Structures are given as C-alpha cells and as structure tokens.
Amino acid sequence: MQLIDLLETCLSSDKFTFVPHLSAIAQMLARAIADSNPEMKQKAALFAGRLCRELPNNVGIYMQATV
C-alpha cells in the first residue's frame, strides 16, 4: 500500500512523468486490484480512477486490461 501512496504523491507533483511508464503501472495496478486484501483493492482502484481522470488521452489503451 505504500507503493500506491508513493504513486499518489508522484501523480500530484507531475502527472506527465507517468506517460512513458503507463504499461508497467497498469500491470502493477492490475496485480494490486487482484490482491486478496480488500484495502489494497480499494486503494489501487481509487488510484487507477484518479490516473484515468488525470491523463484521459494517454491511459485508455493500457487500462483496458486492468479494469
């Protein structure tokens, strides 16, 4: 869950640093959402939603498999 907190901080400071790494981030989020811990699922899903709202023109193709 600390990784999601770190990603939240990075997204707040400069969202465009995520663009070159969206594939890896989407894969990581997919694994976090599939986790058995309900807190992790919720935190990862909230972050995925925020990422999609912040970068709507960039994340579509990567987040399809995640959602």
C-alpha positions in Angstrom: 0.0 0.0 0.0 3.0 2.3 0.4 3.7 2.0 -3.3 0.2 3.3 -4.1 0.8 6.2 -1.6 4.1 7.0 -3.4 2.4 6.9 -6.8 -0.3 9.3 -5.5 2.4 11.7 -4.4 4.2 11.5 -7.8 0.9 12.0 -9.6 0.2 15.1 -7.6 3.6 16.6 -8.3 3.9 15.9 -12.1 1.4 13.6 -13.8 3.2 13.6 -17.1 6.1 11.6 -15.7 3.7 8.6 -15.8 3.2 8.7 -19.5 6.3 6.7 -20.6 5.7 4.1 -17.9 1.9 3.6 -18.2 2.2 0.0 -19.4 4.2 -1.1 -16.3 2.0 1.0 -14.0 -1.2 -0.6 -15.5 0.2 -4.1 -15.0 1.2 -3.3 -11.4 -2.3 -1.9 -10.7 -3.9 -5.0 -12.2 -1.9 -7.2 -9.8 -2.8 -4.9 -6.9 -6.5 -5.0 -7.8 -6.4 -8.8 -7.9 -4.9 -8.9 -4.4 -6.9 -10.7 -1.8 -6.6 -7.7 0.6 -9.7 -5.6 0.3 -7.9 -2.4 1.4 -5.3 -2.9 -1.4 -8.0 -3.5 -3.9 -9.8 -0.3 -2.9 -6.7 1.8 -2.8 -5.4 0.5 -6.2 -8.9 1.1 -7.8 -9.1 4.6 -6.5 -5.6 5.4 -7.8 -6.5 3.8 -11.2 -9.5 6.0 -11.4 -7.6 9.1 -10.5 -4.9 8.3 -13.0 -7.5 7.9 -15.7 -9.1 11.3 -14.9 -5.7 13.0 -14.8 -4.4 11.5 -18.1 -7.6 10.7 -20.1 -5.9 10.9 -23.5 -3.0 8.6 -22.5 -4.2 5.7 -20.3 -7.1 4.3 -22.3 -5.2 1.5 -24.1 -3.3 0.5 -21.0 -6.1 0.5 -18.5 -8.5 -1.6 -20.6 -6.9 -4.8 -19.4 -6.6 -3.5 -15.8 -10.3 -2.8 -15.5 
